[in-house]
């Protein structure tokens, strides 16, 4: 089991959220993703989360279908409703949801308010750090250098 909850993951990330409106064209969305070095944008209208647009959506729903990214609107290619989690979800639960839903980004909602987004990369990094900390603690315990030893 991977310890940790999404609230902890969000606290370790930049609080900046990259958002785009549903009526923007897909070309603009892809430009924004490239500019901000991110693989997805949150699609928001009047403060409400509508979905997520990702590079994967562009590839599969625009490029491979021969659509024009300047004429296709973001709203046309996002999955509705979006898969989302709360800050109290566990890292493990989110990894399972990402795997079963075949998504790489999950918006985080608290009382229906958008508070963040986590990517599969964020969760893998969290898991690696948690495993490293556990290994370090076990090594200290085995060697007798654990907290509380005199």
Secondary structure, 3 states (H helix, E strand, C coil): CCCCEHHHHHHCCCCCCCEECCCCEHHHHHHHHHHCCCCEEEEEECCEEEEEEEHHHHHHHHHCCCCCCCCCEHHHCCCCCCCEECCCCEHHHHHHHHHHHCCCEEEEEECCEEEEEEEHHHHHHHHHHHHHHHHHHHHHHHHCCCCCCC
